[in-house]
Amino acid sequence: MYNDDIKISLLEFYDLIEYTLSFKFRDNWRHLFSERLVKLFQLKILHSLKSSKPIKRDSLRNYLMSKGKYKKEVIDHFFEMIDLELYRPFIY
């Protein structure tokens, strides 16, 4: 039973990452936020996957603030809207 739960969790996480990197995700959020913000977020996720390293929430926020010149409030609102907690433990 435990093994099945792990498989389901991995599949759900895989689906989440696949959606996050998709054009549909970008289209869903580019109207409320800028397309550049969404693309930078996707690039950081992709880079983290390639390097097999998790991302600290603060590091992700700082990256978006410095690279995209976005205010902390805008980024925090974006994190809240996409429910960044779903990405735990990948983004912690």
N, C-alpha and C positions, 0 to 999 in steps of 0.2 A: 504494500500500500504506500509506504514512504517513497519508494522508487517512482511510483506513478505520479505522486505529488511533485517530485522534482522535475519529472519530464514535462508536466503541465506548466510548471512555473517557468521552465526554460523556454518552452514554446511561446508562452505569453510574452516573455521578455524579448524573444526574437521578433515577434510580431510588432511589439512596441518600437524596437530599434528600426525595423524595416519601414514602418510607417513614418517615423521621425526623419528618416533620410529620403523620403519620397517627395515628389512634386506636389502631391495632394496635401501633405503637411505644410509645405511652403505656401500653397494657394490658400489654405485655411487661415493662416496667420498673417500673411503679408498685408491684408487689408486693415487689420487692427494695429499691427506693428509694421515696420518697414521690411521690405523683402531682404534688404541687406542684413538686418538683425537676424532674421530666420536663417539665412544662408551661413552667416558666421557661426551660429549655433550648430547647424548641421555639420559644418567643416570641423568644428571642435570635437563633436561626437565621433565623426569619422576618423579623425586623427587619433583620438583616444582608443578607438577599437583597433586600429592598425598597430598601435604601440602596446596594446593589451594592458593599459594602465587606466585605473579609475580616475575620475575628475573630482576635485574638490569644488564644492559650490562657490566658495569665495574666489577660487582661481578662475572659474568659468565667468563669474560676474566681472572680475577685473579684466579678463581678456576682452569681453564684450564692451566694457567701458573704454579701454584703451584703443582697441582695434577699430571699433565702430563709433566711438565718441558718443555713446549713449549715457544718459543719466542713470544713476543707481535705481531711482524710482521706476523708470521705464523697464529696466531689466528685471527688477523684482516683480513687477506686474506681469511681465511675460512669463517668468518662472511660475507664478501663481496660476496664470491662465492655462498653461500647458500641464499643470500639476507635476512639477518637477519631482515630487516625492515618489512618483511611479517609477522613476529611474534608479531608485536605491537598490542595491549598493553601488551601482555603476557611477552615479553621481551622488556624492555624500557631503 
